[in-house]
Amino acid sequence: MSSADPTDVVSPKGALSKSPRSKTRLGNAPAAAIPDDADVQAEKPQPRPEERKTDPKNPEADQAEEPGSKGIVGAFRKHPIAMIVCFGLIAIGVIAGIVWYLHARHYESTDDAFIDSRPVLVSPEVSGSIISVNVTDNQIVKKGDLLATIDTRNYKAALEQANGLIAQNEATAKNIDAQITAQKATIEQASQQVTEAQAALKFSTDENNRYQDLVQKGAGTLQRAQQASSDLKSKQAALDAATAAKLVAERQIDVLNAQKIGATAQLEQAKAQRDRAVADLQRTELRASVDGRVAKLTAAVGALAAPGQSIMVIVPLDVWVTANFKESQLAKMRVGQPVDIEVDAFSRTFPGHVDSVQAGSGTAFSLLPAENATGNYVKVVQRVPVKITFDQRPDVELGLGMSVVPTVTVRP
């Protein structure tokens, strides 16, 4: 193409303009003679770097093309204040994290904790109809306060019957004592009879010896000798009878003593029945065994109370915290360490201390403890209950199961 061809003119923007005449010429020219876009661009005159001008509508486009204008340095050049603030916040966060770690390593905390106690189930020991209920729901009671009363008529009758048996057995025992005393007198009388019979026998023996001697010498009669011999046998029989009577009287003492033992046993049995009747009569009055608050009250006037049936629960005022710490948190935990107890219900913190650590994890004492020796073993971090007591009884009413967050100071 000739430089003098008027159809090709360079525009101020560097674009190649073509007249309709040139288009006609290009349209009639062969395909190989048509220049491509790369050749057209190569023919465009490029401005020199020193002649490049800044576009007033987009000044940042030219600045972005400058070397070193990208990355942190470019960001500092564009927004120095914002970058300083960002770096300052990052530094503050790092410092705060270090400080928090240095502070937090002195404490162990858990949200798996709750208020715990040993509630007392109030259940009657005797059966009967409830005739009065002296408390209401959530009422605070003191130890010994009357809670409810069961009908006492049957138990008063049982007490009177036991007293009657005691009186009867006491009379029987006294009668036997009197018989023993009389029998001792009988024995004494029998002893005197034996002594008398022995004396009579001795006299008869001497008489018989004399008359038998006289008969042999011819000085006495045979009849008198026979009478003396017969009298001797009679006196011997009288002595034997008196001895036997004494023995019978002595044996009767043993019988009376055995009867006395039986009467004494019956008397003790009657006294035991009386004691039981007294205890049953006292059990008709249900009283509080600890200081606490009434909960789960089911007793009602006219209802039938059965032994072992719970009619209310007394929640003691003395409570503590059962905190289930992970086993990895117990390395530096010791009995007596101070604890800050935060109660969720009141958003307050109460002082306390570690009282004891259970000798085993919670699953070890569950209904179905884990059997790690069976099946595939999967290690699970166990939790161990820790008992935490309050240094002083809180001035708020804490109920069983309330959520708390204890924080134990494991390093001073």
C-alpha positions as CSV (number, residue, x, y, z in Angstrom):
1,M,0.0,0.0,0.0
2,S,1.3,3.4,-0.9
3,S,1.9,5.9,1.8
4,A,0.3,8.5,-0.5
5,D,-2.9,6.5,-0.6
6,P,-5.6,8.8,0.7
7,T,-7.7,6.0,1.9
8,D,-5.5,5.1,4.9
9,V,-5.5,7.8,7.5
10,V,-4.3,7.5,11.1
11,S,-6.9,8.8,13.6
12,P,-5.8,10.7,16.6
13,K,-6.6,7.7,18.8
14,G,-4.3,5.5,16.7
15,A,-7.0,3.6,14.9
16,L,-6.7,2.9,11.2
17,S,-9.6,4.4,9.2
18,K,-10.7,3.1,5.9
19,S,-12.7,4.9,3.3
20,P,-15.4,3.3,1.3
21,R,-13.0,3.2,-1.6
22,S,-10.5,1.2,0.4
23,K,-13.2,-1.2,1.5
24,T,-14.1,-1.8,-2.1
25,R,-10.5,-2.4,-3.0
26,L,-10.1,-4.8,-0.1
27,G,-13.3,-6.5,-1.1
28,N,-12.0,-7.1,-4.6
29,A,-8.5,-8.1,-3.5
30,P,-7.6,-11.8,-3.0
31,A,-7.9,-13.3,0.5
32,A,-4.1,-13.6,1.0
33,A,-3.7,-9.9,0.5
34,I,-6.0,-9.0,3.4
35,P,-4.0,-8.1,6.4
36,D,-5.0,-9.7,9.8
37,D,-5.6,-7.8,13.1
38,A,-2.1,-8.4,14.4
39,D,-0.6,-6.7,11.3
40,V,-3.1,-3.9,11.7
41,Q,-2.1,-3.4,15.3
42,A,1.5,-3.7,14.5
43,E,1.1,-0.8,12.0
44,K,-0.4,1.4,14.7
45,P,2.0,4.0,16.0
46,Q,2.7,3.4,19.8
47,P,3.1,6.3,22.0
48,R,6.4,6.7,23.9
49,P,6.5,6.0,27.7
50,E,7.3,9.6,28.5
51,E,4.4,10.8,26.3
52,R,1.9,8.5,28.1
53,K,-0.7,10.6,29.8
54,T,-2.9,9.9,32.8
55,D,-6.5,9.4,32.3
56,P,-8.3,11.9,34.5
57,K,-11.4,9.6,34.7
58,N,-9.5,6.6,36.0
59,P,-6.2,7.6,37.7
60,E,-6.0,4.3,39.7
61,A,-5.7,2.3,36.5
62,D,-2.3,4.0,35.8
63,Q,-1.2,3.7,39.4
64,A,-1.9,0.0,39.5
65,E,0.4,-0.5,36.5
66,E,3.3,1.0,38.4
67,P,5.8,-1.5,39.7
68,G,5.6,-2.3,43.4
69,S,2.0,-1.0,43.7
70,K,0.5,-4.5,44.6
71,G,0.5,-6.5,47.9
72,I,0.9,-5.1,51.5
73,V,3.1,-2.2,50.3
74,G,0.5,-1.1,47.8
75,A,-2.2,-1.5,50.5
76,F,-0.2,0.7,52.8
77,R,0.2,3.3,50.1
78,K,-3.5,3.3,49.4
79,H,-4.9,2.9,52.9
80,P,-2.2,3.5,55.5
81,I,-4.5,4.3,58.4
82,A,-6.7,1.2,57.8
83,M,-3.7,-1.1,57.6
84,I,-2.3,0.3,60.8
85,V,-5.6,-0.3,62.5
86,C,-5.7,-3.9,61.2
87,F,-2.2,-4.6,62.3
88,G,-2.9,-3.1,65.7
89,L,-6.0,-5.3,66.2
90,I,-4.0,-8.4,65.2
91,A,-1.3,-7.5,67.7
92,I,-3.9,-6.9,70.4
93,G,-5.6,-10.2,69.6
94,V,-2.3,-12.1,69.9
95,I,-1.4,-10.4,73.2
96,A,-4.9,-11.0,74.5
97,G,-4.7,-14.7,73.5
98,I,-1.3,-15.1,75.3
99,V,-2.6,-13.3,78.4
100,W,-5.8,-15.4,78.4
101,Y,-3.8,-18.6,78.1
102,L,-1.5,-17.6,80.9
103,H,-4.5,-16.8,83.0
104,A,-6.7,-19.7,82.0
105,R,-4.2,-22.4,82.8
106,H,-4.6,-21.6,86.5
107,Y,-8.3,-22.7,86.4
108,E,-10.4,-25.7,85.4
109,S,-14.1,-25.1,84.7
110,T,-17.1,-27.1,83.4
111,D,-20.7,-26.4,82.6
112,D,-21.7,-30.0,83.3
113,A,-22.5,-29.3,86.9
114,F,-25.6,-29.0,89.0
115,I,-26.9,-28.5,92.5
116,D,-27.1,-31.8,94.4
117,S,-28.4,-33.1,97.7
118,R,-29.8,-36.1,99.4
119,P,-33.6,-35.6,99.5
120,V,-35.6,-37.4,102.2
121,L,-38.6,-39.4,101.1
122,V,-41.3,-39.1,103.7
123,S,-43.3,-42.3,103.8
124,P,-45.4,-43.8,106.7
125,E,-44.3,-46.9,108.6
126,V,-47.8,-47.8,109.5
127,S,-51.0,-48.0,107.5
128,G,-54.1,-45.9,108.1
129,S,-56.2,-43.0,106.9
130,I,-54.5,-39.6,106.8
131,I,-56.5,-37.3,109.1
132,S,-54.4,-34.1,108.8
133,V,-51.8,-32.6,106.5
134,N,-49.9,-29.7,108.2
135,V,-47.7,-28.5,105.4
136,T,-48.1,-27.3,101.8
137,D,-46.0,-27.2,98.7
138,N,-42.5,-25.7,98.9
139,Q,-42.9,-24.8,102.6
140,I,-39.7,-24.6,104.7
141,V,-39.8,-26.9,107.7
142,K,-37.5,-27.5,110.6
143,K,-36.4,-30.8,112.0
144,G,-39.2,-32.2,114.2
145,D,-42.0,-30.3,112.7
146,L,-45.3,-32.2,112.3
147,L,-46.0,-33.0,108.6
148,A,-49.1,-35.2,108.6
149,T,-51.1,-37.4,111.0
150,I,-52.6,-40.9,110.5
151,D,-55.7,-42.2,112.3
152,T,-54.6,-43.4,115.8
153,R,-57.6,-45.4,117.0
154,N,-56.3,-48.8,116.1
155,Y,-52.9,-48.2,117.5
156,K,-54.3,-46.9,120.8
157,A,-56.4,-50.1,121.1
158,A,-53.3,-52.2,120.5
159,L,-51.5,-50.3,123.2
160,E,-54.3,-50.9,125.7
161,Q,-54.3,-54.6,124.8
162,A,-50.6,-54.8,125.4
163,N,-50.9,-53.1,128.7
164,G,-53.6,-55.6,129.7
165,L,-51.4,-58.5,128.8
166,I,-48.6,-57.0,130.9
167,A,-50.9,-56.7,133.9
168,Q,-52.1,-60.3,133.5
169,N,-48.6,-61.8,133.2
170,E,-47.3,-59.7,136.1
171,A,-50.1,-61.2,138.2
172,T,-49.3,-64.7,137.1
173,A,-45.6,-64.1,138.0
174,K,-46.6,-62.9,141.4
175,N,-48.8,-65.9,142.0
176,I,-46.0,-68.2,141.1
177,D,-43.7,-66.4,143.5
178,A,-46.2,-66.9,146.2
179,Q,-46.5,-70.6,145.4
180,I,-42.7,-70.9,145.5
181,T,-42.7,-69.3,149.0
182,A,-45.4,-71.6,150.3
183,Q,-43.6,-74.6,148.8
184,K,-40.4,-73.6,150.6
185,A,-42.4,-73.8,153.8
186,T,-43.7,-77.2,152.9
187,I,-40.2,-78.4,152.3
188,E,-39.2,-77.1,155.7
189,Q,-42.1,-79.0,157.3
190,A,-41.1,-82.1,155.4
191,S,-37.6,-81.7,156.7
192,Q,-38.9,-81.5,160.3
193,Q,-40.9,-84.7,159.7
194,V,-37.9,-86.4,158.4
195,T,-36.0,-85.4,161.5
196,E,-38.8,-86.6,163.7
197,A,-39.0,-89.9,161.9
198,Q,-35.2,-90.4,162.2
199,A,-35.5,-89.8,166.0
200,A,-38.4,-92.3,166.3
201,L,-36.5,-94.8,164.2
202,K,-33.4,-94.5,166.5
203,F,-35.6,-95.1,169.6
204,S,-37.2,-98.1,168.0
205,T,-33.9,-99.5,166.9
206,D,-32.6,-99.3,170.5
207,E,-35.8,-100.8,171.9
208,N,-35.6,-103.7,169.4
209,N,-32.0,-104.4,170.3
210,R,-32.8,-104.5,174.0
211,Y,-35.7,-106.8,173.7
212,Q,-34.0,-109.1,171.3
213,D,-31.1,-109.3,173.8
214,L,-33.4,-110.1,176.7
215,V,-35.2,-112.8,174.7
216,Q,-31.9,-114.5,173.9
217,K,-31.0,-114.4,177.7
218,G,-34.4,-115.6,178.7
219,A,-35.2,-112.5,180.7
220,G,-37.8,-111.1,178.3
221,T,-40.9,-112.4,176.5
222,L,-41.0,-113.3,172.8
223,Q,-44.1,-111.2,172.3
224,R,-42.5,-108.0,173.5
225,A,-39.5,-108.7,171.2
226,Q,-41.8,-109.1,168.3
227,Q,-43.6,-105.8,169.2
228,A,-40.2,-104.0,169.3
229,S,-39.2,-105.4,165.9
230,S,-42.6,-104.4,164.4
231,D,-42.3,-100.9,165.8
232,L,-38.8,-100.6,164.3
233,K,-40.1,-101.4,160.8
234,S,-42.9,-98.9,161.2
235,K,-40.6,-96.2,162.2
236,Q,-38.3,-97.0,159.3
237,A,-41.3,-96.7,156.9
238,A,-42.3,-93.4,158.5
239,L,-38.8,-92.1,157.9
240,D,-38.9,-93.2,154.3
241,A,-42.2,-91.6,153.8
242,A,-41.0,-88.3,155.3
243,T,-37.9,-88.4,153.2
244,A,-40.0,-89.0,150.0
245,A,-42.4,-86.1,151.0
246,K,-39.5,-83.8,151.4
247,L,-38.1,-84.8,148.0
248,V,-41.5,-84.2,146.4
249,A,-41.7,-80.8,147.9
250,E,-38.2,-79.9,146.7
251,R,-39.1,-81.1,143.2
252,Q,-42.2,-78.9,143.2
253,I,-40.0,-75.9,143.7
254,D,-38.3,-76.8,140.3
255,V,-41.8,-77.0,138.7
256,L,-42.8,-73.6,140.1
257,N,-39.5,-72.0,139.0
258,A,-40.1,-73.3,135.5
259,Q,-43.6,-71.8,135.6
260,K,-42.1,-68.6,136.8
261,I,-39.7,-68.5,133.8
262,G,-42.6,-69.0,131.4
263,A,-44.6,-66.3,133.1
264,T,-41.6,-64.0,133.0
265,A,-41.2,-64.7,129.2
266,Q,-44.8,-63.9,128.6
267,L,-44.4,-60.7,130.6
268,E,-41.5,-59.7,128.5
269,Q,-43.4,-60.5,125.3
270,A,-46.3,-58.4,126.5
271,K,-43.9,-55.5,127.2
272,A,-42.4,-55.9,123.7
273,Q,-45.9,-55.7,122.3
274,R,-46.5,-52.6,124.4
275,D,-43.3,-51.0,123.1
276,R,-44.3,-51.8,119.5
277,A,-47.7,-50.4,120.1
278,V,-46.2,-47.2,121.5
279,A,-43.8,-47.0,118.5
280,D,-46.7,-47.5,116.1
281,L,-48.7,-44.9,117.9
282,Q,-45.8,-42.4,117.6
283,R,-45.4,-43.3,113.9
284,T,-48.9,-42.0,113.2
285,E,-47.3,-38.6,113.5
286,L,-45.0,-38.0,110.5
287,R,-42.3,-35.4,111.4
288,A,-39.5,-33.8,109.5
289,S,-36.1,-35.5,110.0
290,V,-34.1,-32.6,108.6
291,D,-34.4,-28.9,107.8
292,G,-35.6,-28.4,104.3
293,R,-38.4,-27.6,101.9
294,V,-41.4,-29.7,101.0
295,A,-41.5,-31.0,97.5
296,K,-43.7,-33.5,95.6
297,L,-46.5,-33.4,98.2
298,T,-49.1,-36.1,97.4
299,A,-50.6,-36.5,100.9
300,A,-54.3,-35.5,101.3
301,V,-56.8,-35.8,104.1
302,G,-58.8,-39.0,103.8
303,A,-56.2,-40.8,101.6
304,L,-55.1,-44.2,102.7
305,A,-51.4,-44.3,103.6
306,A,-49.5,-47.5,103.2
307,P,-46.0,-48.3,104.6
308,G,-43.3,-47.4,102.2
309,Q,-45.5,-45.2,100.1
310,S,-44.0,-41.7,99.5
311,I,-46.3,-38.9,100.4
312,M,-43.8,-36.0,100.1
313,V,-40.1,-35.2,99.8
314,I,-38.0,-33.0,102.0
315,V,-35.2,-31.3,100.2
316,P,-32.5,-30.4,102.7
317,L,-31.3,-26.8,102.9
318,D,-27.7,-28.0,103.0
319,V,-26.8,-28.6,99.3
320,W,-23.6,-29.0,97.3
321,V,-22.5,-29.1,93.7
322,T,-21.7,-32.2,91.7
323,A,-19.4,-31.2,88.8
324,N,-18.6,-33.7,86.1
325,F,-15.1,-32.8,85.0
326,K,-13.2,-34.5,82.2
327,E,-10.6,-36.8,83.4
328,S,-8.0,-34.7,81.6
329,Q,-8.9,-31.8,84.0
330,L,-8.2,-33.7,87.2
331,A,-4.4,-33.8,87.0
332,K,-3.9,-30.8,89.3
333,M,-7.2,-30.8,91.1
334,R,-6.9,-31.4,94.8
335,V,-9.2,-31.5,97.8
336,G,-9.6,-28.1,99.5
337,Q,-8.9,-26.0,96.4
338,P,-11.0,-22.8,96.2
339,V,-13.9,-22.8,93.7
340,D,-16.0,-20.0,92.3
341,I,-19.6,-21.3,91.9
342,E,-21.7,-19.4,89.4
343,V,-25.4,-20.2,89.6
344,D,-27.2,-19.6,86.3
345,A,-30.5,-18.9,87.9
346,F,-29.2,-15.9,89.9
347,S,-26.2,-14.9,87.8
348,R,-24.2,-14.8,91.0
349,T,-21.0,-16.4,92.2
350,F,-20.6,-18.1,95.6
351,P,-17.3,-19.2,97.2
352,G,-16.7,-22.9,97.8
353,H,-14.0,-25.6,97.8
354,V,-13.4,-29.1,96.5
355,D,-14.7,-31.6,99.0
356,S,-13.9,-34.9,97.3
357,V,-13.4,-36.7,94.0
358,Q,-15.4,-39.8,93.2
359,A,-13.4,-43.0,93.0
360,G,-14.5,-43.8,89.5
361,S,-16.1,-42.3,86.4
362,G,-19.8,-41.8,86.1
363,T,-20.2,-44.7,83.6
364,A,-18.5,-47.1,86.1
365,F,-21.4,-46.8,88.5
366,S,-24.2,-46.6,85.9
367,L,-26.9,-49.2,85.5
368,L,-25.1,-50.6,82.4
369,P,-21.4,-49.9,82.8
370,A,-19.1,-49.9,79.8
371,E,-17.5,-53.2,78.8
372,N,-14.3,-52.2,77.1
373,A,-13.2,-55.8,76.7
374,T,-16.0,-56.7,74.4
375,G,-16.4,-55.6,70.7
376,N,-14.4,-52.8,69.1
377,Y,-12.8,-50.4,71.6
378,V,-13.3,-46.7,71.1
379,K,-11.6,-44.4,73.5
380,V,-14.0,-41.8,75.0
381,V,-12.9,-39.1,77.4
382,Q,-14.7,-40.0,80.7
383,R,-16.2,-37.6,83.2
384,V,-15.6,-38.0,86.9
385,P,-18.0,-36.5,89.5
386,V,-16.4,-34.0,91.9
387,K,-18.2,-32.9,95.0
388,I,-17.9,-29.1,95.7
389,T,-19.3,-27.7,98.9
390,F,-20.2,-24.1,99.7
391,D,-18.1,-22.2,102.2
392,Q,-21.3,-20.7,103.6
393,R,-24.9,-21.6,103.1
394,P,-26.2,-19.4,100.2
395,D,-28.7,-16.7,101.0
396,V,-30.8,-17.9,98.1
397,E,-33.0,-20.9,97.7
398,L,-31.1,-23.4,95.6
399,G,-33.1,-26.4,94.2
400,L,-31.9,-29.8,93.1
401,G,-30.7,-29.9,89.5
402,M,-30.1,-26.2,89.1
403,S,-27.3,-25.5,86.6
404,V,-24.0,-24.0,87.8
405,V,-20.6,-23.4,86.4
406,P,-17.8,-24.1,88.9
407,T,-14.3,-22.7,88.3
408,V,-11.6,-24.4,90.3
409,T,-8.3,-22.7,91.0
410,V,-5.8,-25.5,90.4
411,R,-2.7,-23.1,90.6
412,P,-2.4,-20.4,93.2
